[in-house]
Amino acid sequence: MNEPKTVGILYPGHSAEDDYPTAQRLLGPDVRLALVHTEMREDAHRLDALLDIGGDDVLAAGAARLPRLDSIVWACTSGSFVFGWHGATQQVAALRRAAGVPASSTSFAFTDAAAALGARRVSVAATYPGEVAERFVEFLAHADIDVVRLSSRGIVTAAEVGSLGRDDVLDFAEANDHPDADVLLMPDTALHTVGLLGDLERRVGKPVLSANQVSIWQGLRLAGADLQRGELGTLFARALAQELR
């Protein structure tokens, strides 16, 4: 039997990290999600705090605590896009050097996942304050992704985002979609979504890309793992549908 593909997940602090064990159960034993909590000196969706949690030294220290890997993902959207496109590219390059395996971040996972679905017009349901959410819009523009609606819930801490329950998450998604959007993006890895992807897509009537979902997808893709997983939303089911044709 082949060894499972192992994806390293660098996750800042504590909020919705239980999305990853949930995903592990859905993915099965042929892949492994190895999660390490990276240092978060201050839990704040504020530009200076986000630049700090995404520092090269913080990510390298997290990577050093992981086992043998096939890929690694910095599972923090705001802690990557806040550096801008060029800075986020440098961040991933430094992580790749530190870990010695293919690397990415959640911000690039969003742009790659949108491209995989052929999505060019998106809605963004962001839990962040407005100043931070606008940085995500700027990041998406570098990938020629047009944001037709941006909502900012204005929550400052990841801990508060992680406390949002199922109904709140579903209502937030539905209220902030736009009919012209190809997909809805929910960019915060502090938000519980992995167990809700089917419900989210039924509620909004279109594909939903969530931060923890795309982080896992990107890690599996970079590791060369099978992406044919039907339980993690349209992003994964699309690969299965293409294989069956």
C-alpha positions in Angstrom: 0.0 0.0 0.0 1.3 3.4 -0.9 2.2 5.9 1.8 -0.5 8.6 2.2 0.2 12.0 0.8 0.9 14.4 3.7 -0.1 18.0 3.5 1.3 20.3 6.1 -1.1 23.0 7.4 0.3 26.0 9.2 -2.7 27.5 11.1 -2.5 30.7 13.2 -3.8 30.5 16.7 -7.0 28.7 17.6 -10.5 29.3 16.1 -11.7 26.9 13.4 -8.8 24.4 13.3 -11.4 21.6 13.9 -12.3 22.0 10.2 -9.2 20.0 9.4 -10.1 16.9 11.4 -13.6 17.1 9.8 -12.0 17.3 6.4 -9.6 14.4 7.3 -12.6 12.2 8.0 -14.2 13.0 4.7 -10.9 12.6 2.7 -10.1 9.1 4.0 -6.8 7.4 4.9 -4.9 7.9 1.6 -4.1 11.5 2.5 -3.0 13.1 5.7 -3.5 16.7 7.0 -0.8 17.5 9.5 -1.6 20.7 11.3 0.6 22.9 13.4 -0.5 26.1 15.2 1.8 28.9 14.4 2.5 31.8 16.8 -0.1 34.5 17.0 1.2 37.3 19.3 -2.0 39.2 18.9 -5.4 38.0 17.7 -6.5 40.9 15.6 -7.7 41.5 12.0 -5.5 44.6 11.9 -2.9 45.3 9.3 0.1 45.4 11.7 -0.9 42.2 13.5 -1.5 40.4 10.3 1.9 41.3 8.9 3.4 39.9 12.1 1.6 36.5 12.1 2.7 36.0 8.5 6.3 36.7 9.0 8.9 34.4 7.4 10.3 33.5 10.8 6.9 32.5 12.2 6.2 30.3 9.2 9.6 28.7 9.2 9.3 27.8 12.9 5.9 26.2 12.2 7.3 24.2 9.3 10.1 22.9 11.4 7.6 21.2 13.7 6.0 19.2 10.9 6.8 15.6 9.9 7.9 14.5 6.4 5.6 16.4 3.9 4.6 16.3 0.3 3.4 19.9 0.4 2.7 22.8 2.8 0.1 25.5 3.0 0.0 28.7 5.1 -3.6 28.5 6.0 -4.3 32.1 6.6 -5.9 34.3 4.0 -5.5 37.7 5.7 -2.0 36.8 6.8 -1.0 36.3 3.2 -3.0 38.8 1.0 -2.1 41.7 3.4 1.4 41.5 2.0 0.1 42.3 -1.5 0.6 40.0 -4.5 4.4 40.5 -4.7 4.9 40.1 -0.9 2.6 37.0 -0.8 4.7 35.5 -3.6 7.9 36.1 -1.6 6.2 34.7 1.5 5.4 31.4 -0.3 8.9 31.2 -1.8 10.4 31.6 1.7 8.1 28.9 3.1 9.0 26.6 0.2 12.7 27.0 1.0 12.1 26.4 4.7 10.0 23.3 4.2 11.7 21.9 1.1 8.4 21.0 -0.5 5.9 22.7 -2.8 4.2 25.5 -0.8 1.3 27.9 -1.1 -1.0 30.1 1.0 -4.8 30.4 1.2 -4.8 33.6 -0.8 -3.3 31.9 -3.8 -5.5 28.9 -3.2 -8.5 31.1 -3.7 -7.2 32.5 -7.0 -6.2 29.0 -8.2 -9.5 27.5 -7.2 -11.5 30.3 -8.9 -9.5 29.6 -12.1 -10.2 25.9 -11.8 -13.9 26.7 -11.7 -13.7 29.2 -14.5 -14.9 31.9 -12.2 -14.1 35.5 -13.1 -16.9 37.4 -11.2 -17.2 36.7 -7.5 -19.0 37.8 -4.4 -16.9 38.1 -1.2 -18.5 37.5 2.2 -15.7 38.6 4.5 -15.8 38.5 8.3 -12.9 41.1 8.4 -13.1 44.8 9.0 -13.5 46.8 5.8 -9.9 48.0 5.6 -8.6 44.4 5.6 -11.4 43.1 3.2 -10.4 45.7 0.7 -6.9 44.3 0.6 -8.4 40.9 -0.5 -10.2 42.6 -3.3 -6.9 44.2 -4.5 -5.2 40.8 -4.3 -8.0 39.1 -6.4 -7.7 41.9 -9.0 -4.1 40.7 -9.7 -5.6 37.4 -10.9 -8.2 39.2 -13.0 -11.0 38.3 -10.6 -13.7 40.9 -10.4 -15.5 41.3 -7.1 -19.1 42.3 -7.9 -20.1 42.4 -4.2 -17.9 42.8 -1.1 -19.4 42.6 2.4 -17.4 43.2 5.6 -18.7 41.9 8.8 -16.2 43.9 10.8 -15.1 41.2 13.3 -11.7 42.0 14.8 -10.6 38.7 16.3 -10.3 35.2 14.9 -11.7 33.8 18.1 -15.0 35.6 17.6 -15.2 34.5 14.0 -14.7 30.9 15.1 -17.6 31.2 17.5 -20.1 31.8 14.7 -22.6 28.9 14.5 -24.1 27.1 11.5 -27.2 29.3 11.0 -25.2 32.5 11.3 -22.7 31.2 8.7 -25.4 30.2 6.3 -27.4 33.4 6.7 -24.2 35.5 6.2 -23.4 33.7 3.0 -26.9 34.0 1.6 -27.2 37.7 2.5 -24.0 38.6 0.8 -24.1 36.8 -2.5 -24.8 38.6 -5.8 -26.7 37.3 -8.8 -23.9 38.2 -11.2 -21.3 36.3 -9.3 -20.1 33.0 -10.6 -19.1 31.9 -7.1 -19.2 33.1 -3.5 -15.9 33.4 -1.6 -15.7 33.2 2.2 -12.1 34.1 2.9 -11.5 33.6 6.6 -9.8 30.4 7.8 -11.2 31.3 11.3 -14.7 30.6 10.0 -16.1 27.0 10.3 -17.2 26.0 6.8 -15.9 22.5 5.9 -18.9 20.7 7.5 -21.3 23.1 5.9 -20.2 23.2 2.2 -23.2 21.3 0.9 -25.6 23.4 2.9 -23.9 26.6 1.8 -24.0 25.8 -1.9 -27.7 24.8 -1.6 -28.5 28.0 0.2 -26.8 30.3 -2.3 -27.5 28.1 -5.4 -23.9 28.2 -6.7 -20.4 27.1 -5.8 -18.9 28.4 -2.6 -15.2 28.6 -2.0 -14.3 28.8 1.7 -10.8 29.4 3.1 -10.2 26.0 4.8 -11.7 24.2 1.8 -9.4 25.8 -0.7 -6.4 25.5 1.6 -6.9 21.7 1.6 -7.5 21.5 -2.1 -4.4 23.5 -2.8 -2.3 21.3 -0.6 -3.6 18.1 -2.1 -3.0 19.5 -5.6 0.6 20.5 -4.9 1.2 17.1 -3.2 0.0 15.3 -6.4 -2.9 13.7 -4.5 -6.2 12.5 -5.9 -8.7 15.4 -5.9 -11.8 13.3 -6.6 -13.6 14.0 -3.4 -17.4 14.5 -3.6 -18.0 15.7 0.0 -16.1 19.0 0.0 -18.2 21.1 -2.4 -18.2 21.8 -6.1 -14.5 22.5 -6.2 -13.7 18.9 -5.3 -16.8 17.4 -7.1 -15.8 19.1 -10.3 -12.7 17.0 -10.5 -14.7 13.9 -10.0 -17.2 14.9 -12.7 -14.4 15.5 -15.1 -12.9 12.1 -14.4 -16.2 10.3 -15.0 -16.8 11.9 -18.4 
